[in-house]
Amino acid sequence: MAKAVEQRNSVVIRFAGDSGDGMQLTGGQFTSETAMLGNDLSTFPDFPAEIRAPAGSLPGVSGFQLHFADHDILTPGDRPDVLVAMNPAALKTNLEDLVKGGTLIVNKDAFTERNLDKAGYAANPLEDGSLGEFQVHDVGLTSMTLEALKETDVTKREAERAKNMFALGLMSWLFHRPTEGTLAFLDKKFAKAPNIRDANVKAFQAGYAFGETTETFAISYEVKPAVLKPGTYRNITGNQAMAYGLIAASKLSGLPLFLGAYPITPASAILEELARHKNFGIRTFQAEDEIAAVGAAVGAAFGGSLGVCTSAGPGIVLKQETIGLAITLELPLLILDIQRAGPSTGMPTKPEQADLLMVMYGRNSESPVPVVAAATPGQCFEAAIEAARIALKYRTPVFLLSDAYLANGSEPWLLPDLAELPDISVQLATEPNFDGEFMPYLRDEQTLARPWAVPGTPGLEHRIGGLEKADVTGNVSYDPDNHDLMVRLRDRKVAGIASDIPELEVDEQDGARLLVLSWGGTYGPVAAGVRRIRKDGGAVAHAHLKYLNPFPRNTRDVLKRYDRVLVPEINLGQLLQLVRAEFLVDAVGYHRVRGLPMRASEIADAIRTML
């Protein structure tokens, strides 16, 4: 008999289990099928820093949250409507987030006395009534997977590992996800191990069939495709988008791309992605340490390449001396800081926004640099091109900020029209520029950028190094008035970029006297929180900063238009300090530093308090 189908506008699902249970793969594949179906979506993978954390332990739980809808959405969701818990530890660490009345699917086979003890349960929650406020489905995911695979050519351990595919099949049936893509994915992933491929395919199909036939699930759910702007979309993470933005910047500038990088979470995926695209003339160098990586990138810039280095907070600290060298050399350089929780090693896989003041001021002496911040996973593409444009045009290092939330999260990304991408081509020096001689610090009157001469160009020999340069000639100078002049010129050059970037846009609302000012990865939660307030009848405006140094030229005017300004950040108030100092406004901060993205509900509550 056909089962009832319930229509939903949106659903938030969280898969959770041991880091060896394949939750990231399961969530990622469910996301791929959701993207193909045409839903708008947003994801948040959350996993431990250890490659294989202790099995059954609370710190070892890995999760993947997906929010999908039939309309435009901005975040991975505050709380899951459905929680798939593969063991007691996954239940213990995630149950508090599940909405009351939500659906809880539990692998009952994992609720052994030993696993319950590891998770800190005195009694089995599946039996003591503590889960009464949820719709609980205790399913034998492990035992049913083993039963389905008993005739296959795999070991018991290999068969047990396929339980995530059984869970994926069940969830695919429950939410009407297509199956063709998953079957093709498994066929490709395990092409060299046909027995493993066949086992995973069979487990997936068994999970789907269980959903169809069991009386445990009387209802399935359907979320129709979203109405999105016409075009070709792909699901993309922030790190992928940033890598593609760098490739595009290389082609748009006509310069070869050189990436110097040392592997570090959560930035490593950019190095890995770019290494796959040598066909675009991309050169990637995995250095022995962070200092070597940035040094190589500066050397590449000196040699006429688009020099890039990637890292996270702990690595950026080590790069700062060499970045100071690039500032005094006035060479284009991109530094990508994919921020994570700190200080020191901190929590490597968790997001934070606490590197802003470091990238602004974390070098010796007066050493100004432009700072650009990405807002969403897809927008990382545009941010990379814009950061490259500024670096090349003004001959300066540029910091591009992302974070672990944007880097690993994904969303549908509309493939851009290549004809609409900006021309960021650069003119390299080819001949002497002053009375038959080459003056390396003879500046462009408008941008204050110095000429960029590739080594080996006849007649353009010039001195480089970290010692202070004489204006125009570039000779070593200890003259106090010259030093004062050069410090001010470098500062004016960066400040002048304000005339070359868009003004700060405001999502206005009639009658709003409160402005919420956000930056970086808080864009989605803040915009979603603002939507909630407006839906409840409140009046609030929202502005999001993508340029943090210099600020957009109209920032002061925007801030002065409102009686109150709220600045939410995943730090203790770094942008707040800059705004209060620069514009003398009595802004108020809202700060959460939990190693997690902010929630729209948190932002909405903070706005209500201000209102």
C-alpha positions as CSV (number, residue, x, y, z in Angstrom):
1,M,0.0,0.0,0.0
2,A,1.3,3.4,-0.9
3,K,2.5,5.5,2.0
4,A,1.5,9.1,2.6
5,V,3.7,11.9,1.4
6,E,4.0,15.1,3.4
7,Q,5.1,18.3,1.7
8,R,7.7,20.4,3.5
9,N,9.1,23.9,2.7
10,S,12.4,23.1,4.2
11,V,14.2,20.4,6.3
12,V,17.4,20.4,8.4
13,I,19.1,17.0,8.7
14,R,22.2,16.1,10.7
15,F,24.1,12.9,10.3
16,A,26.3,12.1,13.3
17,G,28.6,9.2,14.3
18,D,32.2,8.2,14.9
19,S,34.8,9.9,12.7
20,G,35.2,6.5,11.0
21,D,31.5,6.0,10.3
22,G,31.6,8.0,7.0
23,M,29.3,10.8,8.1
24,Q,31.0,13.4,5.9
25,L,30.8,11.1,2.8
26,T,27.1,10.3,3.7
27,G,26.2,13.9,4.2
28,G,28.1,15.0,1.1
29,Q,26.4,12.4,-1.1
30,F,23.0,13.3,0.2
31,T,23.9,16.9,-0.5
32,S,24.9,16.1,-4.1
33,E,21.5,14.4,-4.8
34,T,19.7,17.3,-3.2
35,A,21.6,19.8,-5.4
36,M,20.7,17.7,-8.5
37,L,17.1,17.8,-7.5
38,G,17.1,21.6,-7.5
39,N,16.6,22.5,-3.9
40,D,18.4,25.5,-2.4
41,L,20.8,24.2,0.2
42,S,23.5,25.1,2.7
43,T,25.7,22.7,4.6
44,F,27.9,22.6,7.7
45,P,30.4,19.7,8.1
46,D,31.6,19.5,11.7
47,F,34.3,17.0,12.6
48,P,37.2,16.4,15.1
49,A,40.7,17.5,14.3
50,E,42.1,14.0,14.9
51,I,42.3,11.8,11.8
52,R,40.7,8.9,13.7
53,A,39.5,10.0,17.1
54,P,38.8,7.3,19.8
55,A,35.8,5.2,18.7
56,G,32.7,5.8,20.8
57,S,34.1,8.9,22.5
58,L,32.3,12.2,22.8
59,P,35.2,14.2,21.3
60,G,35.3,11.8,18.4
61,V,31.9,12.5,17.0
62,S,31.7,13.7,13.4
63,G,28.6,15.5,12.1
64,F,27.3,16.8,8.8
65,Q,24.3,19.2,8.8
66,L,22.3,20.0,5.7
67,H,19.5,22.5,5.3
68,F,17.5,22.3,2.0
69,A,14.4,24.1,0.9
70,D,12.0,25.0,-1.9
71,H,13.0,28.7,-1.5
72,D,16.1,30.9,-0.9
73,I,17.9,30.0,2.3
74,L,21.0,31.5,3.9
75,T,22.3,29.1,6.6
76,P,22.7,25.4,7.3
77,G,19.9,25.8,9.9
78,D,19.9,26.5,13.6
79,R,18.6,23.1,14.8
80,P,18.1,19.8,12.9
81,D,14.6,18.5,12.3
82,V,16.0,15.1,11.8
83,L,19.0,13.6,13.6
84,V,20.6,10.3,12.4
85,A,22.7,9.1,15.4
86,M,25.0,6.1,14.7
87,N,26.0,5.5,18.3
88,P,25.4,6.7,21.9
89,A,28.1,9.4,21.7
90,A,26.6,10.9,18.6
91,L,23.2,11.0,20.4
92,K,24.7,12.5,23.5
93,T,26.5,15.3,21.8
94,N,23.7,16.2,19.3
95,L,20.4,15.6,21.0
96,E,20.3,19.0,22.7
97,D,20.1,20.6,19.2
98,L,17.3,18.5,17.9
99,V,14.0,20.4,17.8
100,K,11.3,19.2,20.1
101,G,9.1,16.7,18.3
102,G,11.9,16.2,15.8
103,T,12.7,12.8,14.1
104,L,15.4,10.8,15.7
105,I,16.8,7.8,13.8
106,V,19.2,5.7,16.0
107,N,21.4,2.7,15.2
108,K,20.2,0.6,18.1
109,D,22.8,-2.0,17.5
110,A,25.5,0.4,18.7
111,F,23.8,0.9,22.1
112,T,25.9,-1.7,23.8
113,E,26.8,-1.4,27.5
114,R,30.4,-0.5,26.6
115,N,29.4,2.2,24.1
116,L,26.8,3.6,26.6
117,D,29.5,3.8,29.3
118,K,31.9,5.6,26.9
119,A,29.2,8.2,26.2
120,G,28.5,8.7,29.9
121,Y,25.0,7.1,29.9
122,A,24.0,5.5,33.2
123,A,21.0,3.8,31.4
124,N,20.1,3.1,27.9
125,P,18.2,6.2,26.6
126,L,16.3,4.0,24.1
127,E,14.7,2.3,27.1
128,D,14.4,4.7,30.0
129,G,11.8,7.1,28.5
130,S,14.2,10.1,28.3
131,L,13.5,10.5,24.5
132,G,9.7,10.8,24.9
133,E,9.5,14.3,23.3
134,F,11.0,13.1,20.0
135,Q,9.8,10.8,17.2
136,V,12.2,7.9,17.8
137,H,13.0,5.2,15.3
138,D,15.5,2.7,16.7
139,V,16.7,0.9,13.6
140,G,19.2,-2.0,13.5
141,L,21.4,-0.3,10.9
142,T,24.4,-2.5,11.6
143,S,22.6,-5.9,11.8
144,M,20.4,-5.2,8.8
145,T,23.5,-4.2,6.8
146,L,25.3,-7.4,7.8
147,E,22.2,-9.4,6.9
148,A,21.9,-7.7,3.5
149,L,25.6,-8.4,2.7
150,K,26.0,-11.9,4.1
151,E,26.2,-13.4,0.6
152,T,28.7,-10.8,-0.7
153,D,32.5,-11.2,-1.0
154,V,33.5,-8.9,1.8
155,T,34.6,-9.5,5.4
156,K,32.3,-8.8,8.3
157,R,34.3,-5.7,9.2
158,E,34.0,-4.4,5.6
159,A,30.3,-5.2,5.6
160,E,29.7,-3.3,8.9
161,R,31.4,-0.2,7.5
162,A,28.7,-0.1,4.8
163,K,26.1,0.8,7.4
164,N,26.4,4.5,6.4
165,M,25.2,3.5,2.9
166,F,22.2,1.7,4.5
167,A,21.4,4.9,6.4
168,L,21.9,7.0,3.2
169,G,19.5,4.7,1.3
170,L,16.9,5.0,4.1
171,M,17.2,8.8,4.1
172,S,17.1,8.9,0.3
173,W,13.7,7.1,0.4
174,L,12.4,9.2,3.3
175,F,13.0,12.5,1.5
176,H,12.5,11.4,-2.1
177,R,16.1,11.9,-3.2
178,P,17.2,10.4,-6.5
179,T,19.4,7.4,-6.4
180,E,21.2,7.4,-9.8
181,G,23.9,9.8,-8.8
182,T,24.8,7.8,-5.7
183,L,25.0,4.6,-7.6
184,A,27.3,6.3,-10.1
185,F,29.4,7.8,-7.3
186,L,29.9,4.4,-5.7
187,D,30.7,2.8,-9.0
188,K,33.4,5.4,-9.6
189,K,34.8,5.6,-6.1
190,F,35.3,1.8,-5.7
191,A,36.0,1.0,-9.4
192,K,39.3,-0.7,-8.4
193,A,37.6,-2.8,-5.6
194,P,34.4,-4.3,-7.2
195,N,33.6,-6.3,-4.1
196,I,33.5,-3.2,-1.9
197,R,31.5,-1.4,-4.6
198,D,29.0,-4.1,-4.8
199,A,28.6,-4.3,-1.0
200,N,28.1,-0.5,-0.7
201,V,25.6,-0.5,-3.6
202,K,23.7,-3.4,-2.0
203,A,23.7,-1.7,1.4
204,F,22.3,1.5,-0.1
205,Q,19.6,-0.3,-2.0
206,A,18.7,-2.3,1.1
207,G,18.3,0.9,3.1
208,Y,16.0,2.3,0.5
209,A,14.0,-0.9,0.3
210,F,13.7,-0.9,4.1
211,G,12.1,2.5,4.0
212,E,9.6,1.4,1.4
213,T,8.5,-1.7,3.2
214,T,8.8,-1.1,6.9
215,E,5.9,0.0,9.0
216,T,8.3,2.0,11.1
217,F,8.1,4.9,8.7
218,A,4.4,5.5,7.7
219,I,5.2,8.9,6.0
220,S,7.8,10.2,3.6
221,Y,8.6,13.8,2.9
222,E,8.9,15.9,-0.2
223,V,10.7,19.3,-0.6
224,K,10.1,20.7,-4.1
225,P,12.8,22.4,-6.1
226,A,13.5,26.0,-5.4
227,V,12.9,28.8,-7.9
228,L,16.4,30.1,-8.5
229,K,17.8,32.5,-11.1
230,P,18.1,30.7,-14.4
231,G,21.5,29.2,-15.3
232,T,23.8,26.3,-14.7
233,Y,24.5,25.6,-11.0
234,R,26.9,23.3,-9.2
235,N,27.3,22.6,-5.5
236,I,30.5,24.2,-4.3
237,T,32.4,24.6,-1.1
238,G,34.2,27.8,-0.1
239,N,37.7,26.3,-0.6
240,Q,36.7,25.1,-4.1
241,A,35.3,28.4,-5.0
242,M,38.4,30.2,-3.8
243,A,40.6,27.9,-5.8
244,Y,38.5,28.5,-9.0
245,G,38.6,32.2,-8.3
246,L,42.4,32.1,-8.2
247,I,42.5,30.2,-11.5
248,A,40.2,32.8,-13.0
249,A,42.3,35.6,-11.7
250,S,45.4,34.0,-13.3
251,K,43.6,33.9,-16.7
252,L,42.0,37.4,-16.3
253,S,45.4,38.9,-15.4
254,G,47.4,37.0,-18.0
255,L,49.9,36.0,-15.3
256,P,50.9,32.4,-14.3
257,L,49.6,31.4,-10.9
258,F,52.1,30.2,-8.2
259,L,50.8,28.9,-4.9
260,G,53.2,28.4,-2.1
261,A,51.6,26.5,0.8
262,Y,52.2,24.4,3.8
263,P,49.3,22.0,4.6
264,I,47.2,23.3,7.5
265,T,43.5,22.8,8.4
266,P,41.2,24.2,7.1
267,A,43.2,25.7,4.1
268,S,44.7,22.5,2.7
269,A,41.9,21.8,0.3
270,I,42.9,24.9,-1.7
271,L,46.3,23.5,-2.3
272,E,44.8,20.1,-3.2
273,E,42.3,21.6,-5.6
274,L,44.8,23.8,-7.4
275,A,47.2,20.9,-7.8
276,R,44.6,19.2,-10.0
277,H,44.7,22.0,-12.5
278,K,48.1,22.1,-14.0
279,N,46.4,22.3,-17.4
280,F,45.8,26.0,-16.6
281,G,49.5,26.6,-16.0
282,I,49.0,26.5,-12.3
283,R,52.2,25.8,-10.3
284,T,51.8,24.5,-6.7
285,F,54.6,24.2,-4.2
286,Q,54.1,22.3,-1.0
287,A,56.8,23.9,1.2
288,E,58.6,22.4,4.2
289,D,57.1,25.1,6.5
290,E,55.0,28.3,6.5
291,I,58.0,30.7,6.1
292,A,59.3,28.9,3.1
293,A,55.8,28.9,1.5
294,V,55.4,32.7,1.7
295,G,59.0,33.3,0.8
296,A,58.5,31.3,-2.4
297,A,55.3,33.2,-3.2
298,V,57.1,36.5,-2.8
299,G,59.9,35.2,-5.1
300,A,57.3,34.2,-7.6
301,A,55.7,37.7,-7.5
302,F,59.2,39.2,-8.0
303,G,59.5,37.0,-11.0
304,G,56.3,38.2,-12.6
305,S,53.8,35.6,-11.4
306,L,50.5,36.0,-9.4
307,G,52.0,34.9,-6.1
308,V,49.7,33.3,-3.6
309,C,50.0,31.6,-0.2
310,T,47.4,30.0,1.9
311,S,47.2,29.2,5.6
312,A,45.2,29.5,8.8
313,G,45.9,31.7,11.9
314,P,48.9,29.7,13.3
315,G,50.6,29.8,9.9
316,I,49.8,33.5,9.2
317,V,51.7,34.4,12.4
318,L,54.8,32.8,10.9
319,K,54.4,34.5,7.6
320,Q,54.1,38.0,8.9
321,E,57.8,39.0,8.6
322,T,57.9,38.0,5.0
323,I,54.6,39.8,4.3
324,G,56.3,42.9,5.8
325,L,59.1,42.4,3.2
326,A,56.5,42.3,0.4
327,I,55.0,45.5,1.7
328,T,58.3,47.4,1.6
329,L,59.1,45.8,-1.8
330,E,55.6,46.8,-3.0
331,L,55.0,43.6,-4.8
332,P,51.5,42.0,-5.4
333,L,50.9,39.0,-3.1
334,L,47.7,37.2,-2.0
335,I,47.6,35.8,1.5
336,L,44.6,33.6,2.1
337,D,43.8,33.2,5.8
338,I,41.2,30.5,6.3
339,Q,40.5,31.3,10.0
340,R,40.0,28.7,12.7
341,A,39.6,28.7,16.4
342,G,42.7,29.6,18.5
343,P,44.9,30.7,20.1
344,S,47.9,28.5,19.2
345,T,46.7,25.2,17.7
346,G,43.3,25.8,19.3
347,M,40.5,23.8,17.6
348,P,41.8,23.2,14.1
349,T,38.5,22.2,12.4
350,K,36.3,24.8,14.1
351,P,35.5,28.3,12.6
352,E,36.3,31.6,14.2
353,Q,36.7,35.3,13.0
354,A,39.5,36.2,15.4
355,D,42.4,37.0,12.9
356,L,41.1,40.4,11.8
357,L,43.3,42.5,14.1
358,M,46.3,40.3,13.4
359,V,46.1,40.7,9.6
360,M,45.6,44.4,10.1
361,Y,48.3,45.1,12.6
362,G,50.3,41.9,13.3
363,R,53.6,43.1,11.7
364,N,56.3,45.4,12.9
365,S,56.2,49.1,12.2
366,E,53.7,50.9,9.9
367,S,52.8,48.1,7.4
368,P,49.3,48.7,6.0
369,V,47.7,46.1,3.8
370,P,44.2,45.9,2.2
371,V,41.9,43.3,3.7
372,V,39.0,41.6,1.9
373,A,36.6,39.1,3.4
374,A,34.4,36.5,1.7
375,A,30.8,36.3,2.7
376,T,29.5,32.9,1.5
377,P,31.0,29.7,0.1
378,G,30.1,30.7,-3.5
379,Q,31.2,34.3,-3.0
380,C,34.7,33.1,-2.3
381,F,35.1,33.0,-6.1
382,E,34.4,36.7,-6.5
383,A,36.5,37.6,-3.4
384,A,39.5,35.8,-4.8
385,I,39.3,37.7,-8.1
386,E,38.8,41.0,-6.3
387,A,41.7,40.5,-3.9
388,A,43.9,39.7,-6.9
389,R,42.7,42.8,-8.7
390,I,43.7,45.0,-5.8
391,A,47.1,43.3,-5.3
392,L,48.0,43.6,-9.0
393,K,46.7,47.2,-9.5
394,Y,48.3,48.7,-6.4
395,R,51.4,46.5,-6.1
396,T,50.7,45.4,-2.5
397,P,50.1,42.3,-0.5
398,V,46.4,41.7,0.1
399,F,44.8,39.5,2.8
400,L,41.7,37.5,1.9
401,L,39.8,36.2,4.9
402,S,37.6,33.1,4.9
403,D,36.9,30.7,7.8
404,A,36.4,27.0,8.4
405,Y,32.6,27.4,8.1
406,L,32.8,28.9,4.6
407,A,35.7,26.7,3.6
408,N,34.0,23.4,4.3
409,G,30.3,24.5,3.9
410,S,28.6,24.3,0.5
411,E,25.8,25.9,-1.4
412,P,24.5,26.0,-5.0
413,W,26.7,28.3,-7.1
414,L,25.6,29.9,-10.4
415,L,28.4,29.5,-12.9
416,P,29.5,33.0,-14.0
417,D,29.4,34.3,-17.5
418,L,33.1,34.5,-18.3
419,A,32.4,37.6,-20.5
420,E,31.2,39.5,-17.4
421,L,34.3,38.8,-15.3
422,P,36.5,41.9,-14.8
423,D,39.7,42.6,-16.8
424,I,42.5,42.6,-14.3
425,S,45.4,42.5,-16.7
426,V,48.5,44.3,-15.6
427,Q,51.2,46.1,-17.6
428,L,54.7,45.0,-16.7
429,A,57.6,47.4,-17.1
430,T,59.5,46.8,-20.4
431,E,61.8,49.9,-20.7
432,P,63.4,52.6,-18.7
433,N,61.0,55.1,-17.3
434,F,63.1,58.2,-16.4
435,D,65.7,59.9,-18.6
436,G,67.0,56.6,-20.0
437,E,67.1,54.9,-16.5
438,F,64.8,52.7,-14.6
439,M,63.5,54.1,-11.4
440,P,61.8,51.2,-9.5
441,Y,59.8,53.5,-7.1
442,L,58.6,56.1,-9.6
443,R,54.9,55.9,-8.9
444,D,51.7,56.0,-10.9
445,E,50.2,59.4,-9.9
446,Q,46.7,57.9,-9.5
447,T,47.3,54.6,-7.7
448,L,50.8,55.3,-6.2
449,A,51.8,51.9,-7.5
450,R,55.4,51.4,-8.5
451,P,56.4,49.8,-11.8
452,W,56.6,46.0,-11.8
453,A,59.8,44.8,-13.6
454,V,60.5,41.2,-14.2
455,P,64.1,40.1,-13.5
456,G,66.2,39.7,-16.6
457,T,64.5,42.5,-18.5
458,P,67.4,44.5,-20.2
459,G,67.9,47.9,-18.7
460,L,65.5,47.4,-15.7
461,E,68.0,46.1,-13.1
462,H,67.1,47.3,-9.6
463,R,67.8,46.6,-6.0
464,I,65.4,44.9,-3.7
465,G,65.5,43.9,0.0
466,G,64.0,44.7,3.4
467,L,66.0,47.9,4.1
468,E,64.2,51.2,3.5
469,K,64.1,52.5,0.0
470,A,64.9,55.9,-1.3
471,D,61.9,57.5,-3.0
472,V,62.0,57.0,-6.8
473,T,65.4,55.4,-7.0
474,G,64.9,52.5,-4.6
475,N,68.4,52.9,-3.2
476,V,69.0,52.0,0.4
477,S,68.2,55.1,2.5
478,Y,68.6,56.0,6.2
479,D,67.4,59.6,5.6
480,P,64.8,60.4,8.3
481,D,62.7,62.6,6.0
482,N,62.7,60.0,3.2
483,H,61.6,57.3,5.7
484,D,58.7,59.6,6.8
485,L,57.8,60.1,3.2
486,M,57.9,56.4,2.3
487,V,55.8,55.4,5.4
488,R,53.2,58.0,4.4
489,L,53.2,57.0,0.7
490,R,52.6,53.3,1.5
491,D,49.8,54.3,3.9
492,R,48.2,56.7,1.3
493,K,48.3,54.0,-1.4
494,V,46.3,51.6,0.7
495,A,43.9,54.3,1.9
496,G,43.3,55.4,-1.6
497,I,41.9,52.0,-2.6
498,A,38.6,53.2,-0.9
499,S,37.9,55.2,-4.1
500,D,38.2,52.1,-6.2
501,I,35.9,49.7,-4.3
502,P,32.0,49.7,-4.2
503,E,30.3,51.7,-1.6
504,L,28.7,49.9,1.4
505,E,25.3,48.7,0.5
506,V,22.5,48.6,3.0
507,D,19.5,46.3,3.1
508,E,17.2,49.1,4.2
509,Q,13.8,49.0,5.8
510,D,11.4,51.9,6.3
511,G,11.5,53.2,9.9
512,A,14.6,51.2,10.9
513,R,16.7,53.0,13.5
514,L,19.0,50.0,14.2
515,L,21.7,48.8,11.8
516,V,23.3,45.4,12.1
517,L,26.8,45.4,10.7
518,S,28.4,42.1,9.8
519,W,31.5,40.8,8.0
520,G,32.9,37.5,6.7
521,G,31.1,34.2,7.4
522,T,28.4,35.8,9.6
523,Y,26.6,37.1,6.6
524,G,24.1,34.2,6.3
525,P,23.1,34.0,10.0
526,V,22.8,37.7,10.3
527,A,20.7,38.1,7.1
528,A,18.5,35.2,8.2
529,G,18.1,36.7,11.7
530,V,17.1,40.1,10.1
531,R,14.5,38.2,8.1
532,R,13.0,36.8,11.2
533,I,12.7,40.2,12.9
534,R,11.0,41.7,9.9
535,K,8.6,38.8,9.6
536,D,7.7,39.5,13.3
537,G,7.0,43.1,12.5
538,G,10.3,44.7,13.7
539,A,12.3,47.3,11.7
540,V,16.0,46.7,11.2
541,A,18.6,47.4,8.5
542,H,21.6,45.3,7.6
543,A,24.9,46.1,6.0
544,H,27.7,43.6,5.3
545,L,31.4,44.6,5.0
546,K,33.4,42.7,2.3
547,Y,36.2,45.3,2.5
548,L,37.8,45.8,5.9
549,N,40.8,47.9,5.0
550,P,40.2,50.4,3.7
551,F,36.5,50.6,4.7
552,P,34.1,51.6,1.8
553,R,34.2,55.4,1.4
554,N,30.6,55.8,2.6
555,T,30.9,53.7,5.7
556,R,30.8,56.7,8.1
557,D,27.7,58.2,6.4
558,V,25.9,54.8,6.7
559,L,26.7,54.4,10.4
560,K,25.7,57.9,11.2
561,R,22.2,57.4,9.8
562,Y,21.2,55.0,12.6
563,D,20.6,55.5,16.3
564,R,22.1,52.2,17.2
565,V,24.6,49.8,15.6
566,L,24.9,46.1,16.4
567,V,28.1,44.2,15.4
568,P,27.9,40.4,15.6
569,E,31.2,38.6,15.4
570,I,32.8,35.2,16.2
571,N,35.4,36.9,18.3
572,L,35.4,39.3,21.3
573,G,34.8,42.5,19.3
574,Q,37.5,43.1,16.7
575,L,35.5,44.8,14.0
576,L,33.7,46.6,16.9
577,Q,37.0,48.1,18.0
578,L,37.8,49.3,14.5
579,V,34.4,50.8,13.9
580,R,34.3,52.6,17.3
581,A,37.8,54.0,16.8
582,E,37.5,55.0,13.2
583,F,34.0,56.4,13.1
584,L,33.4,57.3,16.8
585,V,30.0,55.6,16.9
586,D,28.6,54.0,20.0
587,A,28.3,50.5,18.4
588,V,27.4,47.5,20.5
589,G,28.9,44.0,19.9
590,Y,27.3,40.6,20.1
591,H,30.0,37.9,20.5
592,R,29.9,34.1,20.4
593,V,33.2,32.2,20.3
594,R,32.2,28.6,20.5
595,G,33.9,27.1,17.5
596,L,30.6,27.1,15.7
597,P,28.8,29.4,13.2
598,M,26.4,31.8,14.7
599,R,22.7,30.9,14.6
600,A,20.0,33.0,13.0
601,S,18.0,32.7,16.2
602,E,20.9,34.1,18.3
603,I,21.1,37.1,16.0
604,A,17.4,37.6,16.1
605,D,17.4,37.5,19.9
606,A,20.2,40.1,20.0
607,I,18.3,42.4,17.6
608,R,15.2,42.1,19.7
609,T,17.1,43.1,22.8
610,M,18.5,46.2,21.0
611,L,15.0,47.0,19.7
